[in-house]
């Protein structure tokens, strides 16, 4: 009993009214046939960047071709590759693939359906080649968090204008399919908060400081020797790399344009071994924790050292492992844990995206069309939280009372306090405050010199409820 | 520079050679147009079953219509509903929707695109209505693990023959998007092992036994009073419900037909409080753990109480929370944790599937076409493992030596042993063995009476490496 409706000529791309049920029904089988035709040919990749991840992707494709084809429903082939140095020794066979010195040329090749960008960097060849691929009507799969954190909105607009997609599972939390979980699996949830430990190097350093009792500088040197640090270590220990990742998660979670510049960044360089020990004494661990949440005051994005309970999933995370915690209105709390880097995990994420494209899964880059993402209004003040304070007080009667008075006058009340053994005329004091704003706390700390009993600068670290 | 190729007439569904690049290029925009036409109309749901989950789904759609439409790229509407009792009080407004007494009629309605089956049960109306929906060319979203564990292969074949899909994220581990992660996110991975704590009621009982020091029967009664148990409690405590879920994960992980009958099932009813305490003393917790792995001897599927290290993610799982651990060749270990049941988490999973369909994401039910899934050859012998043994020995000289001898003669060697305080002429002994087969262990245990020193029946529980 379909209502009558105008004959539809599909061959000339004539639009029909979508409310016409008869047209919908008639289009269904034709659409299905065309999809089948398009989808039965191999999906052809052009891979730019042949470092650990690039060679890992090629190795995975060569090793698991049959498994990948079975799951993707069609073969996935590499047709061309590109890297800076053609002569560099790589332990995968590149002879079956066309070589392009210029990734832009690779991105434009007619025999490339998907451009896989594994070069890295927020500008230069990675950006040029990604733009070229999109302009040439290719889908893009990338592991490049920096590129997307800085240019994600423009790139997504361009890709979506051409009906193409940019997928970036490998850019955030390595092998953990967090982009897919957030964008698709939890798509029915109003997201309250996204948190994550997403830089394995920082977590390694903090974990190692605790387990070996070594100061930051010593463990930093260890990490450098082990090759765990980026060429510019500040990308890791300054929180920039993890901040890039957080800004991408926030865009998806809250339907806002990527706004990396609004991420409040603080690295781990100022974390003293004494704070790690003291936090442990109070039942906490220090993590470089990313937090994104939509508040009444706007979008809050922080990447900074925080205390989390030692017995929470985040607190128990050791070494280079990553963890992302997503809190949704309907689903409650979902915790995802896995390797945050390395050849296999990153190749797994890249190929998960590729198989999605091979299967015809193509959704907007950030879950909603980039043109509809809202401008993120950055929260200028972070939500109140309890804080950990460590300070050293002169061994004088009433010293503690003076500190408590200054805190109280600024509206900061004390939840727990611990005074440790005296030492050279002064005593270390640990304080856990009740929830207060950072502003109130900073105001109180600025007045501490007035007490005349505080030795040196107090240390304050946020305690995140997880 | 396209090669020449025959003109393609799309309006009459003429197949063109897929190797013809010119045809592919010409088809692309037409396919895109048809997809756009089909995809801009609202997606219309028929929901059968209005218990906690059904009303939860309706509430979520009503509360978050705008958010869901923004992410799905089109509106998601309920057009009709069905349940056993129309008059039952439900705290959602059903007046906008057509009512059908018979879910089969609902499944066949012209104004239903997706049939959402939330009735439960592996036969009866759930099966009939799902079959009717597929026959009528609808996609199906279901939370029904029993139906799929028993009839998943036949239903998937039918759905895929008609170009339709059955999605069942809500059937496994509640709000955790594990089906999506396994089927899509980790699709490039040869899966080594999937493990999970997937029955919140059992985990609640075991956790509560430990925390309150109460025996199984008492906590079982508590759980019954709290409404945590299914009408047939054996579905929970007998491991059947969790076994259903495991069999679905195994099918996806290993590309085999669902084979629930091959799941080795053991419930938690025989777990004594003494074992929970003794396990804790040795650094373990007891969990109803599902394990699926492909071995040289075939597919191993077990759902049984196991010891896991107390400080592992699985060991730390408390109460009704679920956890799934996936081990892939490339990605390593991925851990997913979240609420395993409840209105919000289950509705989140159902609507995640619905939004996928609204976005045009449609992949084979078990990740590969059902027609290509292989017959699972069930492993008749589980992989070797260490075991926990608890037995009571008469307080006689040489008693322990006799037990060790019997174990040793069966090829079971002892890793750790602990003898506790004597008690009425006999002493409890705890043993952790090195890796051995269950057969070897059972053989040794069958010979224990010969020693003349073992009082009562020894208890043996597998220790799973996690």
Interface residues (C-beta under 8 A of the other chain):
Chain A: X1 X9 X10 X11 X13 X15 X16 X18 X19 X21 X23 X24 X27 X28 X29 X30 X31 X32 X33 X34 X35 X37 X38 X40 X41 X56 X60 X64 X67 X68 X70 X71 X72 X73 X110 X163 X169 X175 X176 X177 X180 X181 X184 X185 X186 X187 X188 X189 X190 X255 X311 X313 X316 X328 X329 X330 X331 X332 X333 X334 X335 X336 X337 X338 X339 X342 X344 X345 X347 X348 X349 X351 X352 X354 X355 X356 X359 X360 X361 X362 X363 X364 X367 X368 X369 X372
Chain B: X1 X9 X10 X11 X13 X15 X16 X18 X19 X21 X23 X24 X27 X28 X29 X30 X31 X32 X33 X34 X35 X37 X38 X40 X41 X56 X60 X64 X67 X68 X70 X71 X72 X73 X110 X163 X169 X175 X176 X177 X180 X181 X184 X185 X186 X187 X188 X189 X190 X255 X311 X313 X316 X328 X329 X330 X331 X332 X333 X334 X335 X336 X337 X338 X339 X342 X344 X345 X347 X348 X349 X351 X352 X354 X355 X356 X359 X360 X361 X363 X364 X367 X368 X369 X372
